[in-house]
Amino acid sequence: MEFIATQLSGFGTSLIGLVVDPTTYAYLIPSVFLGIVFGALPGLTATLAVTILTGFFGNKFPLDQALIALIGAYVGAIYGGSYPSILLNIPGTAASAATAMDGHPLTKSGRGGEALGITTTASFIGTLFGTFCLLIFVWVLLLVSQNIASPEKALLALFGILLSGTLMSQDLVIKGWISGLIGLAMAMVGLDPILSEERYIFDWSYLLSGFQVVPVLMGAFAIPQIMDGMRAAMAIGEVPKTLRIRPQLSEVRKRLPTILRSGGIGTGIGALPGVGEDVAGWVSYGVGKTTSKESSQFGKGSVDGLISAEAANNAAIGGALIPLLVLGIPGSPPAAALLGALKINNVIPGPTIDPALIIHIVAVLVLASVTMFLMGLFTARIFIAILRIPKTIFLPIVMVLTTIGSFSVGGGINDLFLMFGVGLLAYAMNVMHYPIAPLVIGVILGGLFDETFRRSLLISDGDLSIFVTRPGAAILLGLNILLVISQIPYFKSMPRRIFKRIAAR
Amino acid sequence: MNEKTILRVRDFWTSIFLIFLSVFFLFQTSYIPFLDTQVAGVDSADWYNSAALVPYGIFGAMLVLALGLLGIAIKDGGARLALQIAGIGFSKPELLRITCVCLILFFYIFGLVPRVDFILASSLLITCLIWGFHSENRLSMLISTASMATSGLYALAAHFPRSEWTKPHDDDWITLAIFIALTFMMFVLEKRNNSLTRVVKLTPLIAITAPLILVMSMAFGFRQNVPNRTGLLFSQIEYHYYVTLRPLWQGKK
C-alpha cells in the first residue's frame, strides 16, 4: 500500500506541474486534435500521426514537451478511429475495426450520437484504466527487469517479433514470420554492434550507420496508405446527421464490469510485445461476445459490443507502454514510433530509465485522455465534418508531411530514398497480405536481438545452454518454441484430436 | 477465381523470389568472417561472436519459411495457375493508376526534392495527385504523370551529380512553369467538360498554401532542417524572415 501511495503522490506532483504550466496546453490541445483527425480520416493511422510528429519535434525540443505532443496524438488517434467506424462503417484505424461491428448498426438505427457518446466515455475510462495499470505494473516489472540479462533480452525480442507475426497475420502465419525476418534482416545492415564488421553495405557509405528508424516507419506506414488510397477514386458516403453527443455516464456506469474487463484485456494484450490496439479490440470483442448477456445482439448494434472494443483499444495504449519503458520493446506499432522519438533524444528505455520520465508519461497520458474526452464531447461536429474530406485531398498533403518529416529527422536526402524503397516494399507486402507491423518491430528489435544474442554466447564461451540454465531465459525459450509449435498444423489440431479421442471413450 | 487462389498464385511467385533472395544474402553473408575469423594471423572473434552468426540464422530461417510457403502455394493450386493469370489481383485501370502514382512519387523523391525548391516541388505534387486521381478521368491522370515526369526528368538529367543538388538553378523555374501550365490546363479542361467542381477550384490554393505553411512552420517554428534551402522561393522567404521580419519584431529596426 505504501508503494502505491508513493506512486500516486509522485504522479500527483507531476500532474499538477503539467496542469499549471500553460505550455502543456500549447502542445496537448493541437496534438490531441491532430491525433483525432488522423484517426478519423480513413487511411491515416495512429502510428503515422506519432511518426510524423516525431519528424517535426525531432531532437530540437525538450523531450518532456515532445512527449506531450506524441502521446497526445497517440491517444487522440486511437479514439478518432471510432468516428468513421461508427458513422460510415469504415474503420479509421485498424484498432477501431471491431468498433464498426456494433457502432455502425447503432448509427443505422438512428443512435449515432449515443454511440459516439458511449465510445467517448468508454475510451476515456479505458485510457485511464490502462494508465493506472502502467503506473503500477511498470514498477513491478522494472524490479523484475533488474534480473533480466542478455539471454532474456534476446529471447524476449525474438518473442516480440514472433508474436507480432503470429497475431497480425490476416492470411498465413508464415507470412507474419517472414515479415518479421525481413525486418530483422534490414536491421543487420550497417556496422555490427559488437565487432563493427561491415554487413550488406554494397559500397554505399550511407548504409554504414544502418537503416534509420523514422524513415523506415514513414515508408512502412505512410507510402502504402497513400498508394492504396490513390489506387481507386472512392467517393465518401453520406455522413449521417447525429444528435448532440452526450457523455453516457449512466449507461457506462451500468456497464462498468464490461469496461473493466475490456480494460484488463486491452492492457494485457497491449503489454504483449509488438501486438497492439487492433488485436486488443478484436480479442476483447470476442470475449465480450461469449460472456455478455446480450451476446445475441453482437453485430446488430450492441452497446456491450461497442464498449468491449473501444475500452480495450484505448486501454492498450497504457499496456503498450509497459514493455516499451521496462525493456525497450514496443507493445504496439505507435509505441514503436514513440521508441524512435525516445532514441533520437538519446533516451534508452529499460531498467536504467529515469523514473521521473515514467511518472511524466503517466501524467501526460491522464491529461491527454481528459483532453480527448472533452474534445470528443464538445468538438465532435468538427471531426464529423472532417470525414467529408476525400482521400485524394488529404493524402497528397500527408505525402508532403511525410517527406519533410523524414528529411528533418536524419537531415539527409538518403533517408527519403530509404523511405521510398521501404514504402514500395511495404505496399507490395500489403497487396500480398503480409502484415507490416512485424517488419517494423523486426527493424526496431533487430539490433537488440543481434547484440544480446551474441553477447550471451560470448559470456558463456559459445555454450548454448545459457538459454536454458537461467530460469527466465528457459521460460522465454519455452514460450518461443510453444508459439512456433502451436502454429504447425499437426500440433494446432492436437487439442481437438485429444478431445475427440476422450469423447469417443 | 477466388481471392484465396489469387493469393496462392502470388505466394508461389513471392516464395520463389524469397528463396533467391535468401540464397543471395546467405552468399553475401559468407563474405563476413565466421568459422575462420583470423585476420593477418590474429584471431578477431570466435564463431559465436561473429557478425555473420545472426544473419545466417535469419536468412536460413527465411529460406526454410519460403520453402514452406512454396509448399503451401503448390498444394493450394498456386503453381498450377501461376502461368495462366497475372495473379496481381488488380484491374487494368487500377494497375494504370498505381503505376502513375508510383511514377509521380518516384520523380518527386528522386528528381525534385533533392534539386528543386521544396515548396514548388510539393505544389506540383499536390496538384498532380489531386487533379490526376480525384476523379476517374484517365486524361487528367496521364497529363499529371507526364507533368511530374517532365519536371523530374529535367532535374535529374540537367543536375544529376550530388554536388549540384543544393545549388540554385533553372530546374526551379522549369518546375514553376510546369506547375502554372498544369493548373491552367486543369481549369481549361474541367471547364470544357463542365466539371469545374469545388475540389478543382480549391486545388491551387491547397497546392500552394499546404507546403508553404508546412515548410515555414518546420523551418522557423519547429527549427528543423528542410530540404533545399537555396531553392527559388525558400531562399527568399528565409532571407526576408531573418533580414526583414525578425529585426522588426525584435525592435532592432
Contacts between the chains, C-beta under 8 A, distances in Angstrom:
chain1	res1	chain2	res2	distance
A	55	B	224	7.7
A	56	B	218	6.8
A	56	B	222	5.1
A	56	B	224	6.8
A	57	B	222	6.9
A	58	B	222	7.5
A	58	B	224	5.6
A	60	B	222	6.7
A	60	B	223	5.1
A	60	B	224	6.2
A	61	B	222	7.5
A	171	B	7	6.3
A	172	B	11	7.8
A	172	B	69	7.2
A	172	B	72	6.5
A	174	B	65	5.5
A	174	B	68	5.6
A	174	B	69	5.5
A	174	B	72	7.2
A	175	B	69	7.3
A	177	B	61	7.9
A	177	B	65	5.8
A	178	B	18	6.7
A	178	B	62	6.5
A	178	B	65	5.2
A	178	B	66	7.1
A	178	B	69	7.1
A	181	B	58	5.6
A	181	B	61	5.9
A	181	B	62	4.7
A	181	B	65	6.9
A	182	B	62	7.6
A	184	B	54	7.9
A	184	B	58	5.1
A	185	B	25	6.9
A	185	B	55	7.4
A	185	B	58	5.2
A	185	B	59	6.9
A	185	B	62	7.1
A	188	B	54	6.7
A	188	B	55	5.0
A	188	B	58	6.7
A	192	B	51	3.8
A	194	B	49	6.5
A	194	B	51	7.3
A	195	B	44	6.9
A	195	B	45	5.8
A	195	B	49	7.2
A	195	B	50	7.8
A	195	B	51	5.4
A	197	B	32	5.9
A	197	B	33	7.3
A	197	B	50	8.0
A	197	B	51	3.6
A	199	B	29	8.0
A	199	B	32	6.3
A	199	B	51	6.0
A	199	B	55	6.6
A	200	B	25	7.3
A	200	B	28	6.2
A	223	B	105	7.3
A	226	B	101	7.5
A	226	B	105	7.6
A	227	B	98	6.3
A	227	B	101	5.4
A	227	B	102	7.2
A	227	B	105	7.7
A	230	B	97	6.5
A	230	B	98	7.6
A	230	B	101	4.6
A	230	B	129	6.6
A	230	B	133	4.8
A	231	B	90	7.7
A	231	B	94	5.5
A	231	B	97	5.7
A	231	B	98	5.3
A	231	B	101	7.4
A	232	B	94	6.0
A	232	B	97	7.0
A	233	B	133	6.4
A	233	B	134	6.4
A	233	B	135	6.0
A	233	B	136	5.2
A	390	B	134	6.7
A	390	B	199	7.2
A	392	B	129	6.9
A	392	B	130	5.8
A	392	B	133	5.2
A	392	B	134	4.2
A	392	B	199	7.9
A	393	B	130	6.1
A	393	B	134	7.4
A	393	B	199	6.7
A	393	B	202	7.9
A	393	B	206	6.9
A	395	B	129	7.0
A	396	B	125	6.3
A	396	B	126	4.4
A	396	B	129	3.9
A	396	B	130	5.8
A	397	B	126	6.7
A	397	B	206	7.1
A	397	B	210	4.9
A	399	B	105	7.2
A	399	B	108	7.8
A	399	B	125	6.6
A	399	B	129	7.2
A	400	B	122	4.5
A	400	B	125	6.7
A	400	B	126	6.8
A	400	B	210	6.4
A	400	B	211	5.4
A	400	B	214	6.1
A	401	B	214	6.5
A	403	B	108	7.7
A	403	B	109	7.1
A	403	B	113	6.3
A	403	B	122	7.6
A	403	B	227	7.7
A	404	B	118	7.2
A	404	B	214	5.9
A	404	B	215	6.8
A	404	B	218	5.6
A	404	B	226	6.3
A	404	B	227	7.2
A	407	B	113	7.6
A	407	B	225	6.8
A	407	B	226	7.1
A	407	B	227	5.2
A	408	B	218	6.4
A	408	B	222	7.8
A	408	B	224	3.9
A	408	B	225	5.2
A	408	B	226	6.9
A	411	B	225	4.6
A	413	B	113	6.8
A	413	B	114	4.6
A	413	B	165	7.2
A	413	B	227	7.1
A	416	B	109	5.3
A	416	B	113	6.0
A	416	B	114	7.9
A	417	B	109	6.9
A	417	B	110	7.0
A	419	B	109	7.7
A	420	B	105	6.7
A	420	B	106	7.2
A	420	B	109	4.7
A	420	B	110	7.5
A	423	B	105	7.9
A	424	B	102	7.4
A	431	B	10	7.7
A	431	B	88	7.8
A	431	B	89	7.1
A	432	B	7	7.2
A	432	B	10	5.0
A	432	B	11	7.1
A	432	B	14	5.8
A	433	B	7	6.2
A	449	B	54	7.0
A	450	B	54	4.5
A	453	B	53	7.8
A	453	B	54	6.1
A	454	B	48	7.0
A	454	B	49	5.6
A	454	B	50	8.0
A	454	B	53	6.2
A	454	B	54	6.8
A	457	B	48	3.8
A	457	B	49	6.7
A	457	B	53	7.8
A	458	B	48	6.8
A	458	B	49	5.1
A	461	B	48	7.7
A	462	B	46	6.1
A	462	B	47	6.9
A	462	B	48	3.7
